[in-house]
Amino acid sequence: MKIIVRGGRILNPSDKTDIIGDLYIEDGVIKEIGETLKTKETPDKVINAKGCYVMPGLIDLHVHLRDPGLTYKEDVVTGAKAGAKGGFTTILAMPNTKPVIDSPDRVEYVHNKAKTLAPIHVLQLGAVTKQQKGEELADIEGMIQAGIPAISEDGKSVMNVKLYKEAMEIAARHDIPVFAHCEDQNMVNGGCVNEDAKSRELGLPGISNAVEDVIAARDIVLAKETGARLHLCHCSTKDSVRMIQLAKEEKLPVTGEVCPHHFTLTSEDILEDDANYKMNPPLRTKEDRDALIQGLKEDIIDVISTDHAPHSREEKQQSMKTAPFGIVGLETAVALTMTELVHTGVLTPMQMAEKMSYNPAKVIHSDRGRLEVGSPADVTIIDPDAEYIIDTMTFLSKGKNTPFNGRKVKGQVVATICDGNVVYQKD
């Protein structure tokens, strides 16, 4: 298929290209980039991108697809379609499914299903331990051969330090990153919101910052000792940002991500016992949120990921004490990033492209995340000025669990191109 994207603001972080111009795609590859392209052949499709940002296809390092075993919440196909609508051309699926993705055949199940049915790239992560029980290492090397881009125990932390260090050594040997969910399980104690004045006001058990910070510190020390590439997932505290900064100053291979809900909301936004505000880690204080935003601005935090975590309506109608953690994010991430960070001047459009495409690609050593002649044609087109109200009834995800329903935002995906195919286009 031949596609020409006309007149957009082309943002390519790999060489800092920032021009108004055209992009020509043929046979799944970017063939030409220029200010006014004249193609010899008539394209099959012309996309008018005037007034829009044209970025490398967005990459989400942190998605829960619930497949296999929990597909009433989400599955590979619905999650991938939601991703395409959200501007993502590659998403990474966490392994805390049922059964857990802890063996090569289970990795292959997801990859084969995605290749056959999904409109975008789906890469499956492997668990660190068997059944995520924290007792015995999973077949990490076998899963690496099956194509996992990283290992993660996401949903919990491996509390056995000796075992975790062994996993990090394997990851270092094969040069794949370890994605760390930082949570000291011995300190959670039934908490469901941040431990602060708001938790006391609502009478809900709290989760302290130390629950995250203790494990973040531990994992950075292990990364230093093993040489493993460490990626800290869904950072939520001011001290996580500070620790990443210190690790970078020491030239350690440590990266970090922040989710839109953590840079947009605080615990003060929870007005009642509403499980749509229950996520792990929880919404923190304004001081923490401001530190996350500053960390993004100063490029201490490398990546914006969603931690897309769909649940059924019935599950989220429970009290925060008993409802599962997590909110959906694939279809709101661009709008929230544009509204809260780009339009406010915290991030430049180029920084947004870096944190949502180029940097995630670098974390997993992918050749995507760039708009260059010869690169795979993964492209996201965003109208920065489009205003709309978030409406969960329009979501392609099975999950509707979000605190952002009804929120007015500015910035919308108008088209997503994956391997030279238009996989989403706004009506």
PyMOL commands that set and color helices and strands:
alter all, ss='L'
color gray80, all
select helices_A, chain A and resi 76-85+104-117+130-132+140-145+161-174+185-188+197-202+209-226+238-249+260-264+267-269+275-277+286-297+313-316+333-342+349-363+392-394
alter helices_A, ss='H'
color red, helices_A
select strands_A, chain A and resi 2-12+17-26+29-34+45-48+53-56+58-63+88-93+121-124+151-152+178-180+193-194+206-207+230-232+254-258+303-304+379-389+408-418+421-425
alter strands_A, ss='S'
color yellow, strands_A
deselect
rebuild
show_as cartoon
